[in-house]
Protein backbone atom coordinates (compact mmCIF):
# COMPACT_ATOMS: atom_id res chain seq x y z
CA UNK A 1 0.00 0.00 0.00
CA UNK A 2 1.35 3.40 -0.96
CA UNK A 3 2.46 5.87 1.70
CA UNK A 4 1.06 9.29 0.66
CA UNK A 5 3.87 11.12 2.49
CA UNK A 6 6.48 9.08 0.61
CA UNK A 7 4.72 9.66 -2.72
CA UNK A 8 4.74 13.43 -2.11
CA UNK A 9 8.41 13.37 -1.10
CA UNK A 10 9.38 11.44 -4.25
CA UNK A 11 7.49 13.94 -6.44
CA UNK A 12 9.39 16.73 -4.73
CA UNK A 13 12.69 14.92 -5.31
CA UNK A 14 11.93 14.53 -9.02
CA UNK A 15 11.25 18.27 -9.29
CA UNK A 16 14.26 19.50 -7.29
CA UNK A 17 17.77 18.68 -8.61
CA UNK A 18 19.42 19.77 -5.33
CA UNK A 19 17.17 17.47 -3.30
CA UNK A 20 17.80 14.63 -5.77
CA UNK A 21 21.55 15.09 -5.23
CA UNK A 22 21.03 14.90 -1.46
CA UNK A 23 18.99 11.70 -1.89
CA UNK A 24 21.70 10.19 -4.10
CA UNK A 25 24.30 10.97 -1.43
CA UNK A 26 22.38 9.00 1.22
CA UNK A 27 24.17 5.85 2.34
CA UNK A 28 21.02 3.74 2.69
CA UNK A 29 17.23 3.83 2.69
CA UNK A 30 17.02 4.78 6.37
CA UNK A 31 19.14 7.84 5.53
CA UNK A 32 16.66 8.74 2.78
CA UNK A 33 13.84 8.44 5.32
CA UNK A 34 15.79 10.76 7.65
CA UNK A 35 16.22 13.23 4.77
CA UNK A 36 12.46 13.14 4.24
CA UNK A 37 11.81 13.57 7.96
CA UNK A 38 13.97 16.72 7.95
CA UNK A 39 11.47 18.12 5.46
CA UNK A 40 8.36 17.03 7.38
CA UNK A 41 7.63 13.75 5.59
CA UNK A 42 6.77 10.58 7.49
CA UNK A 43 8.05 7.33 5.99
CA UNK A 44 10.65 4.69 6.79
CA UNK A 45 13.34 2.81 4.94
CA UNK A 46 10.96 -0.16 4.92
CA UNK A 47 8.34 2.03 3.18
CA UNK A 48 10.94 2.74 0.49
CA UNK A 49 11.60 -0.99 0.02
CA UNK A 50 7.85 -1.62 -0.31
CA UNK A 51 7.48 1.28 -2.77
CA UNK A 52 10.27 -0.06 -4.98
CA UNK A 53 8.89 -3.61 -4.81
CA UNK A 54 5.41 -2.44 -5.79
CA UNK A 55 6.84 -0.36 -8.65
CA UNK A 56 8.85 -3.37 -9.84
CA UNK A 57 5.76 -5.59 -9.84
CA UNK A 58 4.02 -3.12 -12.17
CA UNK A 59 6.79 -3.32 -14.80
CA UNK A 60 6.20 -5.19 -18.01
CA UNK A 61 8.52 -7.85 -19.39
CA UNK A 62 10.66 -5.45 -21.49
CA UNK A 63 11.24 -3.16 -18.50
CA UNK A 64 12.07 -6.11 -16.25
CA UNK A 65 14.59 -7.38 -18.80
CA UNK A 66 16.18 -3.92 -18.97
CA UNK A 67 16.36 -3.72 -15.17
CA UNK A 68 17.92 -7.20 -15.03
CA UNK A 69 20.56 -6.00 -17.50
CA UNK A 70 21.34 -3.01 -15.28
CA UNK A 71 19.69 -0.30 -17.37
CA UNK A 72 18.33 2.66 -15.41
CA UNK A 73 14.59 2.99 -15.95
CA UNK A 74 12.95 6.39 -16.19
CA UNK A 75 10.93 7.11 -13.08
CA UNK A 76 13.12 5.11 -10.75
CA UNK A 77 15.22 7.21 -8.41
CA UNK A 78 17.82 4.60 -7.58
CA UNK A 79 19.10 1.24 -8.65
CA UNK A 80 19.86 -1.64 -6.35
CA UNK A 81 23.52 -2.57 -6.26
CA UNK A 82 24.57 -6.08 -5.33
CA UNK A 83 27.81 -6.17 -3.39
CA UNK A 84 29.41 -9.55 -2.76
CA UNK A 85 31.35 -9.84 0.51
CA UNK A 86 35.09 -10.33 0.15
C-alpha positions as protocol buffer text, in pm:
chain_id: "A"
residue {
  index: 1
  type: UNK
  ca { x: 0 y: 0 z: 0 }
}
residue {
  index: 2
  type: UNK
  ca { x: 135 y: 340 z: -96 }
}
residue {
  index: 3
  type: UNK
  ca { x: 246 y: 587 z: 170 }
}
residue {
  index: 4
  type: UNK
  ca { x: 106 y: 929 z: 66 }
}
residue {
  index: 5
  type: UNK
  ca { x: 387 y: 1112 z: 249 }
}
residue {
  index: 6
  type: UNK
  ca { x: 648 y: 908 z: 61 }
}
residue {
  index: 7
  type: UNK
  ca { x: 472 y: 966 z: -272 }
}
residue {
  index: 8
  type: UNK
  ca { x: 474 y: 1343 z: -211 }
}
residue {
  index: 9
  type: UNK
  ca { x: 841 y: 1337 z: -110 }
}
residue {
  index: 10
  type: UNK
  ca { x: 938 y: 1144 z: -425 }
}
residue {
  index: 11
  type: UNK
  ca { x: 749 y: 1394 z: -644 }
}
residue {
  index: 12
  type: UNK
  ca { x: 939 y: 1673 z: -473 }
}
residue {
  index: 13
  type: UNK
  ca { x: 1269 y: 1492 z: -531 }
}
residue {
  index: 14
  type: UNK
  ca { x: 1193 y: 1453 z: -902 }
}
residue {
  index: 15
  type: UNK
  ca { x: 1125 y: 1827 z: -929 }
}
residue {
  index: 16
  type: UNK
  ca { x: 1426 y: 1950 z: -729 }
}
residue {
  index: 17
  type: UNK
  ca { x: 1777 y: 1868 z: -861 }
}
residue {
  index: 18
  type: UNK
  ca { x: 1942 y: 1977 z: -533 }
}
residue {
  index: 19
  type: UNK
  ca { x: 1717 y: 1747 z: -330 }
}
residue {
  index: 20
  type: UNK
  ca { x: 1780 y: 1463 z: -577 }
}
residue {
  index: 21
  type: UNK
  ca { x: 2155 y: 1509 z: -523 }
}
residue {
  index: 22
  type: UNK
  ca { x: 2103 y: 1490 z: -146 }
}
residue {
  index: 23
  type: UNK
  ca { x: 1899 y: 1170 z: -189 }
}
residue {
  index: 24
  type: UNK
  ca { x: 2170 y: 1019 z: -410 }
}
residue {
  index: 25
  type: UNK
  ca { x: 2430 y: 1097 z: -143 }
}
residue {
  index: 26
  type: UNK
  ca { x: 2238 y: 900 z: 122 }
}
residue {
  index: 27
  type: UNK
  ca { x: 2417 y: 585 z: 234 }
}
residue {
  index: 28
  type: UNK
  ca { x: 2102 y: 374 z: 269 }
}
residue {
  index: 29
  type: UNK
  ca { x: 1723 y: 383 z: 269 }
}
residue {
  index: 30
  type: UNK
  ca { x: 1702 y: 478 z: 637 }
}
residue {
  index: 31
  type: UNK
  ca { x: 1914 y: 784 z: 553 }
}
residue {
  index: 32
  type: UNK
  ca { x: 1666 y: 874 z: 278 }
}
residue {
  index: 33
  type: UNK
  ca { x: 1384 y: 844 z: 532 }
}
residue {
  index: 34
  type: UNK
  ca { x: 1579 y: 1076 z: 765 }
}
residue {
  index: 35
  type: UNK
  ca { x: 1622 y: 1323 z: 477 }
}
residue {
  index: 36
  type: UNK
  ca { x: 1246 y: 1314 z: 424 }
}
residue {
  index: 37
  type: UNK
  ca { x: 1181 y: 1357 z: 796 }
}
residue {
  index: 38
  type: UNK
  ca { x: 1397 y: 1672 z: 795 }
}
residue {
  index: 39
  type: UNK
  ca { x: 1147 y: 1812 z: 546 }
}
residue {
  index: 40
  type: UNK
  ca { x: 836 y: 1703 z: 738 }
}
residue {
  index: 41
  type: UNK
  ca { x: 763 y: 1375 z: 559 }
}
residue {
  index: 42
  type: UNK
  ca { x: 677 y: 1058 z: 749 }
}
residue {
  index: 43
  type: UNK
  ca { x: 805 y: 733 z: 599 }
}
residue {
  index: 44
  type: UNK
  ca { x: 1065 y: 469 z: 679 }
}
residue {
  index: 45
  type: UNK
  ca { x: 1334 y: 281 z: 494 }
}
residue {
  index: 46
  type: UNK
  ca { x: 1096 y: -16 z: 492 }
}
residue {
  index: 47
  type: UNK
  ca { x: 834 y: 203 z: 318 }
}
residue {
  index: 48
  type: UNK
  ca { x: 1094 y: 274 z: 49 }
}
residue {
  index: 49
  type: UNK
  ca { x: 1160 y: -99 z: 2 }
}
residue {
  index: 50
  type: UNK
  ca { x: 785 y: -162 z: -31 }
}
residue {
  index: 51
  type: UNK
  ca { x: 748 y: 128 z: -277 }
}
residue {
  index: 52
  type: UNK
  ca { x: 1027 y: -6 z: -498 }
}
residue {
  index: 53
  type: UNK
  ca { x: 889 y: -361 z: -481 }
}
residue {
  index: 54
  type: UNK
  ca { x: 541 y: -244 z: -579 }
}
residue {
  index: 55
  type: UNK
  ca { x: 684 y: -36 z: -865 }
}
residue {
  index: 56
  type: UNK
  ca { x: 885 y: -337 z: -984 }
}
residue {
  index: 57
  type: UNK
  ca { x: 576 y: -559 z: -984 }
}
residue {
  index: 58
  type: UNK
  ca { x: 402 y: -312 z: -1217 }
}
residue {
  index: 59
  type: UNK
  ca { x: 679 y: -332 z: -1480 }
}
residue {
  index: 60
  type: UNK
  ca { x: 620 y: -519 z: -1801 }
}
residue {
  index: 61
  type: UNK
  ca { x: 852 y: -785 z: -1939 }
}
residue {
  index: 62
  type: UNK
  ca { x: 1066 y: -545 z: -2149 }
}
residue {
  index: 63
  type: UNK
  ca { x: 1124 y: -316 z: -1850 }
}
residue {
  index: 64
  type: UNK
  ca { x: 1207 y: -611 z: -1625 }
}
residue {
  index: 65
  type: UNK
  ca { x: 1459 y: -738 z: -1880 }
}
residue {
  index: 66
  type: UNK
  ca { x: 1618 y: -392 z: -1897 }
}
residue {
  index: 67
  type: UNK
  ca { x: 1636 y: -372 z: -1517 }
}
residue {
  index: 68
  type: UNK
  ca { x: 1792 y: -720 z: -1503 }
}
residue {
  index: 69
  type: UNK
  ca { x: 2056 y: -600 z: -1750 }
}
residue {
  index: 70
  type: UNK
  ca { x: 2134 y: -301 z: -1528 }
}
residue {
  index: 71
  type: UNK
  ca { x: 1969 y: -30 z: -1737 }
}
residue {
  index: 72
  type: UNK
  ca { x: 1833 y: 266 z: -1541 }
}
residue {
  index: 73
  type: UNK
  ca { x: 1459 y: 299 z: -1595 }
}
residue {
  index: 74
  type: UNK
  ca { x: 1295 y: 639 z: -1619 }
}
residue {
  index: 75
  type: UNK
  ca { x: 1093 y: 711 z: -1308 }
}
residue {
  index: 76
  type: UNK
  ca { x: 1312 y: 511 z: -1075 }
}
residue {
  index: 77
  type: UNK
  ca { x: 1522 y: 721 z: -841 }
}
residue {
  index: 78
  type: UNK
  ca { x: 1782 y: 460 z: -758 }
}
residue {
  index: 79
  type: UNK
  ca { x: 1910 y: 124 z: -865 }
}
residue {
  index: 80
  type: UNK
  ca { x: 1986 y: -164 z: -635 }
}
residue {
  index: 81
  type: UNK
  ca { x: 2352 y: -257 z: -626 }
}
residue {
  index: 82
  type: UNK
  ca { x: 2457 y: -608 z: -533 }
}
residue {
  index: 83
  type: UNK
  ca { x: 2781 y: -617 z: -339 }
}
residue {
  index: 84
  type: UNK
  ca { x: 2941 y: -955 z: -276 }
}
residue {
  index: 85
  type: UNK
  ca { x: 3135 y: -984 z: 51 }
}
residue {
  index: 86
  type: UNK
  ca { x: 3509 y: -1033 z: 15 }
}
